[in-house]
């Protein structure tokens, strides 16, 4: 079966478990244009919980992200998000997205020598005619040109421009590999952001989406899910843990299934996206359930790794 390249053409596209996973309340998230703020403000605690407990959503995609399309079923397509490594499929994270949230391109038409990545929490993408879009942190787009104020980028909607101060330039598409302390500082900027199951954007993260994004902007592509993240990287003894390392937690006092991940800050504290109804927070480990559930510590920073691992 030949897989076709497609590009996400909304600021954030949720990857659903099946074409039937979405609910009426999710309509603002599956349309084009989307209305993420309306969707999130309408989601009650119970509706947020159901994204996980009823296995409705899997992950998310950012504007301009490339995916491979496997098949189309009505208004929905089955995709593989190949920038999100997963044991679920060696070619990329699998799931379903609305057909209208993708555009199909020829690979040679989507290539530039360099690119940019949004490093502000959000950045406005301007067009000459079309309505502007609010992009998420860590969105990457091909770079066309620069001036003192703007980065001009290639987008699914044609040429656009972004405030140069809100992006990082990526010569040859390479993100500089930074230190664990840089991962920590990036993470701290999202304190107070609401947790969102499947979240991969600065509109809302889940625990492993948060660690994925903080590593991505600091030069490391890591697996999408916590259970996969816990199997890669360099294993670190607890007494040698440093800021930027990932702490993983499992049910049954560390003997069961891995269910959570946080970023170590040092001094026995971590920053993490806890669960539905909570916000990204800094938490001392001592005296908490996490102290009992700690199962492994992994370090990705300073690791010279293949970007596709």
BELVEN-V283091 format. One record per backbone hydrogen bond with DSSP energy under -0.5 kcal/mol. CO is the residue of the C=O (numbers start at 1). NH is the residue of the N-H. Records with the same first field share a line. If there is no record, write none. Layout:
# BELVEN-V283091
CO = NH  NH
This chain:
# BELVEN-V283091
4 = 69
5 = 105
6 = 67
7 = 103
8 = 64
11 = 63
13 = 61
14 = 16
15 = 58  59
16 = 96
18 = 21
23 = 26
24 = 27
26 = 29  30
27 = 30  31
28 = 35
35 = 39
36 = 40
37 = 41
38 = 42
39 = 43
42 = 44
44 = 48
45 = 49
46 = 50
47 = 51
48 = 51  52
49 = 52  53
50 = 54  56
51 = 56  57
52 = 55
56 = 17
59 = 15
61 = 13
62 = 65
65 = 8
67 = 6
68 = 70  80
69 = 4
71 = 78
73 = 76
75 = 99
76 = 73
77 = 97
78 = 70  71
79 = 95
80 = 68  82
81 = 84  93
83 = 85
84 = 93
85 = 224
86 = 89
89 = 86  92
93 = 81
95 = 79
96 = 16
97 = 77
98 = 101
99 = 102
101 = 9
103 = 7
106 = 109
107 = 110
108 = 111
114 = 143
115 = 170
116 = 141
117 = 168
118 = 138
121 = 137
123 = 135
124 = 126
125 = 133
126 = 161
130 = 127
133 = 125  135
135 = 123
136 = 139
139 = 118
141 = 116
142 = 154
145 = 152
149 = 164
150 = 147  152
151 = 153  162
152 = 144  145
153 = 160
155 = 158
158 = 155
160 = 153
161 = 126
162 = 151
163 = 166
164 = 167
166 = 119  120
168 = 117
169 = 171
170 = 115  173
171 = 174
174 = 176
176 = 178
179 = 182  183
180 = 184
181 = 185
182 = 186
183 = 187
184 = 188
185 = 189
186 = 189
187 = 190
188 = 191
190 = 193
193 = 280
194 = 205
196 = 199
199 = 206
201 = 204
204 = 201
205 = 196
206 = 210
207 = 211
208 = 212
209 = 213
210 = 214
211 = 215
212 = 216
213 = 217
215 = 218  220
216 = 219
218 = 178
220 = 222
225 = 229
226 = 230
228 = 231  232
229 = 232
233 = 235
234 = 299
237 = 240
238 = 241
242 = 245
245 = 264
246 = 298
247 = 262
248 = 295  296
249 = 259  260
250 = 254
251 = 255  256
252 = 255
257 = 251
260 = 249
262 = 247  264
263 = 271
264 = 244
266 = 269
268 = 285  286
269 = 265  266
270 = 283
271 = 263
272 = 274  281
275 = 278
278 = 195
280 = 192
281 = 272
283 = 270
285 = 288  291
288 = 291  292
289 = 293
290 = 294
293 = 250
296 = 248
297 = 236
298 = 246
299 = 234
300 = 303
303 = 305
306 = 309
